[in-house]
Amino acid sequence: MIYRTTLAARGQLTLPKEIREKFGIKEGDQINFEVTGDTIRLKVVPRMRIEELFEQLPGAAVPYPGPAKEREVMRTRHVRKEQR
């Protein structure tokens, strides 16, 4: 199937709704443009999970504890501030 869109004045393209839905593309997602000769190929950059982002932090030898543990730590910090 072929879809057509028009380039806006500021160089922006609108991806058709059917394509966004089919590939799960959401606002803020990144898209790579691969150029080969006179052909442009669009590829969606996969989103990183929070665990993958956490592992990239300096000194992140400890695996991400998960959202439940993160909430527990934040509650503990909040309680400590109130006790001061």
Backbone torsions as a table, in degrees:
resi	resn	phi	psi	omega
1	MET	NA	143.3	179.3
2	ILE	-112.5	132.0	175.8
3	TYR	-115.3	148.2	179.3
4	ARG	-124.3	140.0	175.5
5	THR	-139.7	164.4	-176.8
6	THR	-114.1	136.6	177.8
7	LEU	-73.7	126.9	-179.8
8	ALA	-80.8	169.7	-176.1
9	ALA	-56.8	-35.3	-178.8
10	ARG	-91.2	15.1	177.4
11	GLY	82.6	16.2	-178.3
12	GLN	-93.1	144.7	174.7
13	LEU	-116.3	147.3	173.0
14	THR	-106.7	121.8	176.4
15	LEU	-77.6	132.6	178.2
16	PRO	-57.4	145.2	-177.8
17	LYS	-53.8	-41.2	-178.7
18	GLU	-60.2	-39.1	179.5
19	ILE	-70.5	-44.5	179.1
20	ARG	-59.3	-43.1	-179.6
21	GLU	-68.4	-44.1	-178.1
22	LYS	-60.4	-39.5	-176.3
23	PHE	-101.4	3.3	177.2
24	GLY	66.4	32.6	-177.9
25	ILE	-82.0	127.9	-178.4
26	LYS	-121.8	164.4	177.7
27	GLU	-54.9	135.1	179.5
28	GLY	92.7	-13.9	177.4
29	ASP	-66.0	149.9	178.8
30	GLN	-99.5	146.5	179.6
31	ILE	-130.7	128.9	176.0
32	ASN	-89.2	144.8	174.2
33	PHE	-109.9	114.2	177.0
34	GLU	-100.8	122.4	-177.3
35	VAL	-107.8	124.3	175.9
36	THR	-132.6	110.2	-177.7
37	GLY	60.2	-122.0	179.5
38	ASP	-103.2	21.2	-178.7
39	THR	-114.1	136.7	174.8
40	ILE	-113.9	126.3	178.8
41	ARG	-115.6	129.3	178.6
42	LEU	-96.3	133.7	176.7
43	LYS	-133.8	128.6	178.8
44	VAL	-73.8	131.4	176.8
45	VAL	-78.7	123.3	-178.9
46	PRO	-59.8	140.4	176.5
47	ARG	-72.9	145.7	177.8
48	MET	-92.0	141.1	174.6
49	ARG	-76.1	156.3	-179.3
50	ILE	-57.1	-34.4	179.7
51	GLU	-63.7	-39.9	179.8
52	GLU	-67.4	-39.4	177.7
53	LEU	-64.6	-43.4	-179.4
54	PHE	-60.8	-41.2	-178.9
55	GLU	-65.8	-21.7	-179.2
56	GLN	-84.4	-9.9	179.8
57	LEU	-70.2	145.6	177.8
58	PRO	-59.4	135.1	179.0
59	GLY	72.5	19.9	-177.9
60	ALA	-91.1	54.7	179.4
61	ALA	-73.0	-23.1	179.7
62	VAL	-85.5	130.9	179.8
63	PRO	-65.6	154.0	178.8
64	TYR	-57.2	126.9	-175.1
65	PRO	-73.2	-16.2	-179.5
66	GLY	103.2	162.9	-175.0
67	PRO	-65.7	-32.3	-179.2
68	ALA	-65.5	-46.1	179.5
69	LYS	-66.4	-37.9	179.0
70	GLU	-61.7	-44.0	178.0
71	ARG	-63.0	-40.4	179.8
72	GLU	-61.4	-44.9	179.3
73	VAL	-62.5	-43.0	-179.9
74	MET	-65.2	-38.7	177.1
75	ARG	-63.1	-42.4	-179.5
76	THR	-62.1	-43.6	178.7
77	ARG	-63.3	-39.6	-179.8
78	HIS	-64.8	-42.9	-179.9
79	VAL	-63.5	-42.8	179.5
80	ARG	-60.8	-40.4	178.9
81	LYS	-64.0	-40.0	-179.4
82	GLU	-67.6	-29.6	-177.6
83	GLN	-76.9	-14.9	-179.2
84	ARG	-71.9	NA	NA
